[in-house]
Amino acid sequence: FGVTVTLKRGPRETTGVTATWSGLSEDVDGEFIPTKVTERMFRIDVTAYVIDQIAVEPQKHDRIVAGDLTFEVLPTDRAPEVERSDDGFSWIIRAKKV
């Protein structure tokens, strides 16, 4: 099971991509205002991460649109923005809500 997302890299986009995700939300103490940072870890099949009809590796600053929420591919404090799953069949992508 999964959700349908749109992948964006600059002006190019691919719609109808299936992804699964898990969420993480953490409160960060800002200097003057507390801030909430929302992160998601998406899992997308290697063959499904397609830009301009070519399967590519996700890149920092790609965007993943899920419904009315947009996430930017960025590393977290704990992990890099992209890595391949242990079985090699999917990308594990960390992204922050923008």
N, C-alpha and C positions, 0 to 999 in steps of 0.2 A: 504494500500500500504506500501511497505517497500523495504529495500535493503537486499541482502543476505550477511551474514557475517560468519566468522569462529571464533569460540571460542577456546581459548588456555589456558590451565593451565599446566604449566611445559611442559613435552613432549607430553601430551595428547591434542587432538584437536577434535572439532566437526564442520563439515562443513554444509552448507546449512541452516543456522538458519536465520529466517526473523527478522529484527529489523527496527524500525523507529528511527530517530535521529533528534536532532536540534544542531546547532553549536554555538560555542562561541569562539571568538578570542580576545585576549587582549594583548596590548603592556606592557611590564614590563621593568622598568628602571633598567638595571643591573649596577653593580658598574663601569664597564668600557665600556660595550657594551649593547645597547638596545636589548632586547630579545622578541620574539613573542611566546606566549604560546597559543596553540590551544587545546581547550577542546570540547568534544561532550557529549551530554546527550543522551544515547541510551535507548530505551524502548523495552524490550524483554518479551514475554509471559513467565510466571513462568514455564509452562510445556515444553517450548522450550529451556530453559537454561540447557543443558544436557552435562555432562562430563562422559565419560565411560558408556554411555547408561543409566545414572541415572540423573534425574532432581535434580539440586543442586542450592544453593544460590550463586550468584556471590561473589567472594572474591577479596580483594585488591591484585593487581598485576596480576590478570587474564589479558589476552590480547584479544582484539577484532580486527579482521582484516577485513577491508572494502575496497575491491579493492586492491590498492597498498599502502593503509595507515594502519598503526598499531597504536592502542590506548591501553594504560594501564589503568586498573581500579584503580583510585586514587581519594581521596577526593579533593574537591575544597576549596577555602577560604570560600565559602558560604554554603557548604552542604557536607554531608557524601558521600562516594563513592557509596553506594547502599541503596536503600529504596524500599519498596513495594508501588505500586500505591494505591490510595484511595480505588479503587474497589477490590484490592487484586489479580487481575489477571495478573499483569505484574510487572517486575522489572524496576526501574528507576536507571540507571547506569551512573555514571559520570566517564569520562575517559580523559586522556591527551595523545596527539599525542607523539609517541616516535620515 
